[in-house]
Amino acid sequence: MAPTMLSTNVHATSVATRSSLNGNAAVSGRNASAAPYRTRSAAAKASQSPASASLAETRDALSEAMDADGEAFEPSRRQAAFAGLAAAVAANITLPVGPALAGDPNKVVTVPYTKYEVTSESSAESVEAAKALKAAGARLYGAFWCENCNKQKEVLGKEAMQYIDYVECFPNGVYQNAPDGRADVTKPDAVCEGYTSAWPLWVVPKDGGEPGDEIGIQGQIKKPKELQRLVREAKGDKFDPVAYFTSGGDGYVAAEEKAVEAK
């Protein structure tokens, strides 16, 4: 794309206003639209709402976000198998605006947890971005059956993923009316409460902020360069359009440099 600056939707929250959402634009080199990033308190309120959408719809929305964000990711046969797993899960349980709930109390759903093994090699840029994310305290939320979550891992590569704090939201699999009588598991694990409205979901704490002050971007497969931008946003660095067009860099100015210029 010619030098054109477009933005993705990033939302930040503070402890004092965890139930409200504040918009923060994390600049991206491509045009993409994601659902609002939801906090734990917002998700708790939403879970009381009767409105719901199927996991299939959620998965379709994620795929559309990927298509808008860049080139389609060519899946391997093994990745296609995980895509089929996602479809199987989507066909049997639903995902409301908040936590997932059983779609049909008589349906039998038995999907054991299967760890996704990343096979792609990491580029130097991916490793650099992963190290920056780790240093910033970033977390990546996802589900083992989520096709786009696995694609995000492949984009980064296996070396880079070693630095990523990945949080699996279905560590015990998905079960409903299982033949072996095991307890139902049809919603994300408690560790993911408030981080379930769309995966993959990146969360980065604000540098120098209070506990819970964080920005995030969800429902999109992000490239290393875009994840670096998210880290800079969390640091409070500001995007300078003039610098973007004239310096050949990413256009971000460190927060302390911006403060000096303002004096």
N, C-alpha and C positions, 0 to 999 in steps of 0.2 A: 504494500500500500504506500502511496506517496506520502510525504510527511504530513500526516493528518492526525490530530490528537483527539481521541474519543475516550469516553469514560465508561467504566462499569459501576454497578451499584454496590457501595460498601456502606455498612451501617455500624455506628458506634453506640455504646451504652455506658452509663456510669452507675455506680452503686446507688446514688441518690435518685436516679431515674431509670432503673432497670426495666420498668414496665413500658417506658416510652422509647421510641427509636429515633436516633438522630442521623441524618444522612451525611455521609462523608464520601467524596468521589475519589476512588483509587484509579488513577489514570491508566488506561489500557490502550495498547496500539490497535485494538480491534473493537468493533461495536458488539456489545453483548448485553443482555438484560437478565438479571437474576432476581429471584424472589427476595423480599426483605430478609435480612439476617435477624433471627428471633432470639431474644434472651430467654433465660430460664423462666422468669416471672411471666413474660409475655406468652410463652408456650403453655404455662400452667393455666392461664386464663383461657387461652384458646382451646385447651383440651376439654373445657366445659361446653364448648359450642357444638351444636348438632351438625354443623357443616362438615363434610368429609370429602376426600378425593381418594381414588384408588391408587395403589402403588403403581399400577400400570400407567396411570396418568402422570404420576410423579416421575416415573422413569422416562416417559415420552418428553416431559418438560425438560429433563436434564439433557436428553439427546438433542432437543431443539437448541438449548443453550450452547451445547458443544458446537453444533453446526454454525450458529451465529458467531461463535468465538474464533473459529479457524477451520483449518482443513480437517476433514473427517479422519479419525484414527482407524487405521486398517487393523481389525482384530485377527489374532491368530486362531487356530482351531480350538486351542485351550481356552482362550478368552471368549470365543463364541459359546463354549459350553457354560461358562459362568453367566453369559447373557441369557442362555436358556434357563438357568437356575433363577435368575432375577424374574423372568417371565412366570416361572412356576410359582414363585412366592407371591408375585403380584396378583396372580389369578385366584389366590386363596385368602389373602388377608388384605385389609384396607388400612390406609394411613390418613387419619384425620389431620386437621391443622396442627394438632398437638401429637401426643404419642400414638403409636399404632395400636389398633384394637382388632379383635377377631371379626372377620366379615361375615362368616356363616358358622353358627355354633355347631352345626352338624358336619362340617367339612373336616376331612382328615388332612393335616399338613405335617409332613415330616421332612424337615430340611436340616440335617446336622451341620454344625459349623465346619467349614472347610477353609483353611487359611489359603489366601491367594499368594502364590509365589511369583514375585516379579522376575522376569527373564531378560528385559532389555538392559543394555549397558548404559551407564550414565555419562553424559557429556561433562566437560569441565565446568560449563555454565550451570548445569544441574547440581553438581556437587557444591559449587559456590553458593547457589541459592539455598540449598538445603542447610548448609552451615549457618547462613544468615538467619534462616527461619529458626533453627535450633537456638542460636544465641539470643533471639528475640523472644523465646518462650512460646513459639507458635505450636498449635495443635491442629491435626487433621482428623476430622470425624468422618466415619463412613460405615458401610455394612459390607460383609463379605460377598453378599449376593448382588451388590450395587455395581452395575456394569461400568458406569462412569467413574466410580471410585477406583476400580481396578485400572481403568484407562489412565487416570491421573497418576497412579503409581508407576505405570509403564512409561509415561512421559518423563518422569523424573529418573527412572532407572533404579536398579537394585542397589548400587553403591550409594546414591543419594538418599534412598529411602532408609538407610541405616541411621541417618541423622534425624529423621522425621519422627516426631512424637505422634504416632498414629493411635487413635482411639476407636476400637471396634465396638459398634453399637449392638451387635448381636453375637456376643462371644459364646453363647450357649446354643446357637442355632435358632430355628423357628419351628415350633411344635404346636399343634392344635388337635385335640382328640386323637393323639398318637396311639397306635395299636398296642404299644408296650406299656401304656398307662402312665407315662411320664407326665409331669406337670406341664400345663400349657405355657408356652413362651411365644407370645404374638406381638410383643411391643419391645422397643429398644431398652437396653439395660439402663439402670438408674444413673450410671455415670454419664450417660448422654442426655439426660433430662435438660430440656431447653435448647438442645442442639440437634433437632430431628426433623426440621421442616423441609430440608433438601440436602442431599449429599452429592458430591463431596463438599464438606464445609471446613473452610480454613478459618481459624481464630487466632488473632495476634494481640497480646496485651499491649495497651498503650504505654509507651516509655514514660516512666515517671508518674503514671496514673495510680489511682487507688485500686485495690483489689476488685476485679470485676470490670474495670475500664478496659474495653477491648474493641477492636474492629474485626470484621469478618466478611468473607465473601463466600457465597454458597451456590450450589447447582451448576458449577462451571468447571471445565477442565482447564487449568491454568498452565501457561508455559513458565519456565524458570524466570525469564525477564519480568513477567507480570507478577510473580510471587515476590521478586525483589522490590517491586514498586509497593506492594502491600506492606512489606517490612518498613520501607521508608515512610509510608503514611503513618504507621504505628509510632514511629519515632518523632512524628510531628514535622517532618520535612515537607516543604511546600513545593508544588509544581509551578515552574516559571516558564510560560509559553515562549518567551523571548529566548531563554537559555536553551530550550528544547530545539528551536529552529536554528540557532546560531552556533551552539557549542558542539553539536554532534553527540551529546550525552543523553541521559534520560530526562533531563529538564528539571530535576529536583534540586532544591537548594536546602542545605542543612538548616534546621531550625535556628541554631545559634548564629549562623551567617545571616539569615533573614533578619534576626533581631538587631544585629550590628548595622545592617543596611538601613533599618528603620530609624535609627538614631540620627 
